[in-house]
Amino acid sequence: MTGMATTAENGSTRNWTFLTNHAHVLLAIARNPTARLRDVADEVGVTERAAQAIVADLEAGGYLRRTRVGRRNEYTVNPRGHFRHPAEADRQVGDLLALFTGETAESTS
């Protein structure tokens, strides 16, 4: 993944980002609700198996819903889901989605 921030620590370099892979997967799906998980995984920079596990987590947490359409899945994102960390638990994920997709929080579903 290009453009990652790096931090020098004891002579070594560590890569890190502000958003988790869960956030990246949710954003990729919000941008393209009919994307194949293979394409989501490639976009995020994780394996397809990791993307599947993340989608399962997001679905179990109520952040998205998966609907089978023919041989493919179509995803519906729930912008009213709240962040899991106590520091942001009063905020909805739709705010983050709107920031990165350019849509209003209500229209990201």
N, C-alpha and C positions, 0 to 999 in steps of 0.2 A: 504494500500500500504506500503510495507516494504522499509526501507532504505531512508525514507524521511528525509531531513534536518529539524532540529528543532531549534527554537530560544526561549530563555527564555525572557519574557517581563512582568515585574511587577508580577513575581511569577507564570505566566502561560506559557504553552508551545504551540507554534504555529507550525504547519507543513506547509512546503512550498517546491516548486520545481522550477527549473530554466525554465522548459518548460511548456507551457500552455496545457490544454486538447486538444485544436485544433492541436497543434504540435504533441502531442502523437497520436491522431487519424490519422493524415496524415502519420506519421511514421508507424503505424500499417498497414495501407492500402498499403503503399509503400512496406512493407515487404511481404504482402500477399494480392494481388489485388482481390482475389476471396473470401476473408473472409466474413463471415456473420457479420452483425452489432452487433449481440448478442455477438460474440466472440471478436470483436473490443472493445465493451463496457467493457467486462470482463477484457481484457488486460489492458485497460486504467484506469479502476476503476471508471467508470461512469455508469449511467443507460443507457439502450438501447435507451430510448427516448432522452437523452442528446446526445448520439452518433449520432442519426438521425439528430438532430438539427445542430450538428457540421458539419456533412457531407453536409447538405444543405448549410451551410455558406461557406464551402470550395468549393462546386460546384458553388455557386453564385459568389464567388470571382475568379473563374477561376483556382483554384489550383488542381482540379480534375474533371474528367468526369465519369459519371455513365452510363453503358451500360447494358441493360437487356439481359441475356443469359439464356434462359429457365425460370426457376422459381427463378433464383438468379441474383444478380448484379455483374458485374465486373467493377473495377475501373481503370482508367488511370490517373496517377499523372502527373501534368504539372510542371516539374522541373524548368522551366523558369519564373515561377511566382515570383514576388518580394515580400519581406517582407512588411508588412503594416506599421510598426512603422517608423517614419521619420529617426531615427538613423541608421536603417538597410535597408532603402528603395533602396539603390543601390546594394544590394545583392539579389541573387536568392535563393529560397527555396531548389533548387537542391543541393546547398552547404551543407545545414543542413542534407538533406536526405542522401547524400553521406557519411557524417561523421558518421551517425548512422546505415546505412545499409551496409557500406563497399563497395558500388558501386560507380562508377563515376557519376557525376552530369548528364551527358547525358544519361546514361543507366537506370536511375530511372524512366523513363517515360513508 
